[in-house]
Amino acid sequence: MPVKTAVAAKAAKPRASSGAAAKRPPTGPAGVADLAALSSASGMAAELTKAADALTCAVETGLVCEALDANMQLWVAIKNTVGGTDGGAGDVKDNLVRLADHVVASTLGLARGFSPEAVLPLIGIDLEVAKGLMDGILEHLIRERAYYLWKETGHCSDYDNWIRAEREIRGLFEIA
């Protein structure tokens, strides 16, 4: 069960007893119950995208409290996940921890002066971090494919193998 933040006092709007549940936006990242998703970059990107979507819906409907709380809990879970792992990508992990601290502080700061526009930077952070994580995955896939092409072609032309791998992998993700 999510812990309500101080934002609830400022962001909560009175709700009508009938039909309020039907207008309620998605509450975000599965209540952060899906901690296993945070163990991979793609899972983390997916959860951040869901949180950004929930915040966007919440701003449009005026029901921001639950989405802000879920987003904050997601960032706390991200901080705990990346802060507790060893090895590799230290700068990325450090940046995620700093961003988590910023998101938590910003969310709690909304209790002092809430406005829907104040939520927009949090949405932007979620989307930009999700994009960055997915870009890293894409580069990793290209690198792996280029290596296999390099082996297949008898270790010649790193550049040509990279270009071919990039074309192949990006082609897999094109939207028609």
N, C-alpha and C positions, 0 to 999 in steps of 0.2 A: 504494500500500500504506500503510495507516494506521501512524503512528508510535505505538508503545505508550507510555503515560504511566506515571508512577510509581504511579498508581492500580492498575495491574496487579498489583503485589506484594501489595496488601492486599485487592483485590476479587476476585481470581481464586479460583475454587473448583476443587478437583480434579475432573476429569471422567473418567467411565468411558469406556473405549475403544470400547465398542459402544453405539450409539444416542445418543451425545452430540450429534451433529449434528442429529438429529431434534428434540431438546428445545431447541435453541439459538434464542433470540429473533431477530427481525429486527435487523440491525446498524445501522439508522438511515438517515440521509439519503444514501443512495446513495454512501456513502463520500466524500461531498462531491465526487464526480466531476461532478455536474450543476451546475456553477457558473453556467451560463446561466440556471437557474431563479432564482438569487439576484438577477438583474437587474430583476425585477419584484416588487412587493409581494405579489402573489398567489403567485408562485413561492416567495418567501421564507417566506410563511405556510404553504404546503404542506410545505416542507422542515422547518420547525419543528414542525409537527404530526406528521410522520413520526418526527422525533427524539424527541418526547415519548412517542409510542406505543412506540418501541423501548426507551426508558428504563423505561416502565411494565412492559413485558413482561420486561425484564431484572431488575427488582426482584422481580417475582413468581417468576421462575425461579432467581434467585440468580446469573445470568450477566451481571454488570453492566459488566465491564471494557470490552468492545467497544462497548457502547452509550454509555458515558461518553466514550470516546475519539472516537467518531463525532460526538457532540453537541458536544464541545469543538472538533473540527475544523470543524464547521458554523459555530460562532460566530466562529472565527478567519476563516473565509471571508466571513462577513457583515461583520465589521469591515473586512476588506480591500476588500470591494465597496463599502460605503457610505462608507468613509473615503477612497476614491480617486475619488469623484465630486464634481463641482462643481455649485453652485447648488441652490436650493430646499430646503425642509424641513430647515434646519440643526439645529433643536432635536431633531427625530426622529433625524437621523443621529448627532448627538452622544450622544443617549441610547442608541442601538443600540451605539455604540462603547464607551460606559461599561458597558453590560450585557454586552457581549462580554468585556471585561476582567474583570468580576465572575464570569462563568461560568467562564472559564479559571482564575482564581484559586481559585474554589470547588472546581472539579474537581481541581486539583492539591492542594488542601488535604485532599481526601478520602484522600490517600495517608497522611496522618498519623493518621487515625482514621476508618476506613470503617465506615459503618452504612447499611443500606438506607434508613432514614428520612432520611439526609442527602441522598439523591438527590431526594426529593420537592420541595424548593424549585426545583431545576433544571427539573423537569417543569413546575412552575407557571409559571416564567419563560417557557419555550418556548410554552406554551399561551396565556398572557396576551399575549405579543408577537404571536403568530399572530392572535389575536382582534383586537387593535388594528389590525394591518395590514389585515385583512379589513373592519373597520368603516370604515377610511379609504377603501377601495375602494368600499364601498357608498355612502358619502356623496358621493363623486365621481360615481358613476352617477346618484344622485338629483339632484345639482346640474346635471349635463348634461341630464337629462330635463326638469327644471324650466325650464331656459333655452329648450329647444326648444318647450315648452308656452307659455312667455311670448311667444316669437316667433309661434307659431301663433294665439294669442288676441289679437294686436294689442297686446302690451305692457301687459296689464292684470293686476291682482291677483297680485302676486308670491307672497303667502301661499297663495292658492288653488292656484296652479301648483305650489308646493313640496309642499303636502299631497297633491295628485293624483299628482305624480311619486313621492313617497315611497310612497304606496299601491301604485302600479304596480310600482315596482322591488322593494319588499319582497315583493309578491305573487309575483314571479318566483322568489324564493328560499324560499318556504314549503314545508315538508315536510308532505306529506299523511299 
